[in-house]
């Protein structure tokens, strides 16, 4: 039995076609449900993107599970952030708030998604037939196949992309190990709980993994703290793979370099002719760092969105309306009475 995920293509004649991608199912009597697990704090560069990222996953048939660093009140008291949360709910995202006085919001946003299978939201899901795809908030995915284990071959976990980075220190820093960048990592809820990371007490789990002293320094880009999630999962993967040959066979690192629109590490963002862009030729896109809300950046960004959703004008219009509403809210923010505080 197979299930088909329809990818919407954008060709040079501006006529969209569809191309089915078939995924083998592990159990013919059950259909898997898939969730992209996304997370952020109140940094608007990422928070603004979340509904759009969730819609790109929805485009290829994947629901979204979102972890927000902070409390419900932290988002509800600000009209712009409240509107973003409401938009996420409108498109069907499942939202979990994660707060702690012992961890920065940046750290929570980076690490909470690893432990998604242990949070109460996962208790509502079929553990054996629900696949969680931990993903980056600033990556748009166009092709689902590279992200899923081949269940017909006994695979239970897949990481993506391959061989991205130099070795990374273990959580305790005693040696260096293979670095799994985990743009995405996919496994079932039940497998995650039984073999990897579980438990909704995030502070306890992180202190167990890394030690409390690890979180004293501020979370700066490229610091050891910034890579806390990758150090944890890289170490856990190494230990699990070494346990048995059976585990080694059940693990799969996607073996091809992604065909990527890399707007983070290249200067192609302002040179790309989005009107002629054929999305079907790419696996994913990494978005430019910094705000995409500013007018010039947004104008380019919306051209990209139109290329992605070329035969789904309703979704493209929804995203444009989302941006316009957010602009109006931001302009009149001081006049909007907060719900809390």
Secondary structure, DSSP 8 states (H G I E B T S, - for coil): -EEEEEEE---TTS---EEEEEEE-S-TT---EEEEEEEE-S-HHHHHHHHHHHHHHHHTT-EEEEEEES-HHHHHTSHHHHHHHHHHHHTT-EEEEE--SSS-HHHHHHHGGGGGGGSGGGGGS-TTTEEEEEE-TTEEE--SGGGS--GGGT--EEEESSS-SS-EE-TT-SSEE-----SEEEEEHHHHHHHS---S-HHHHHHHHH-GGGGSS---TTSGGGGHHHHHHHHHHHHHHHH-HHHHHHEEE--S---EEE-SSSS-TTT--GGG--GGG-SEEE--SS-S-SHHHHHHHHHHHHHHTTT-HHHHHHHHHHHHHHHHHHHTGGGS--S--
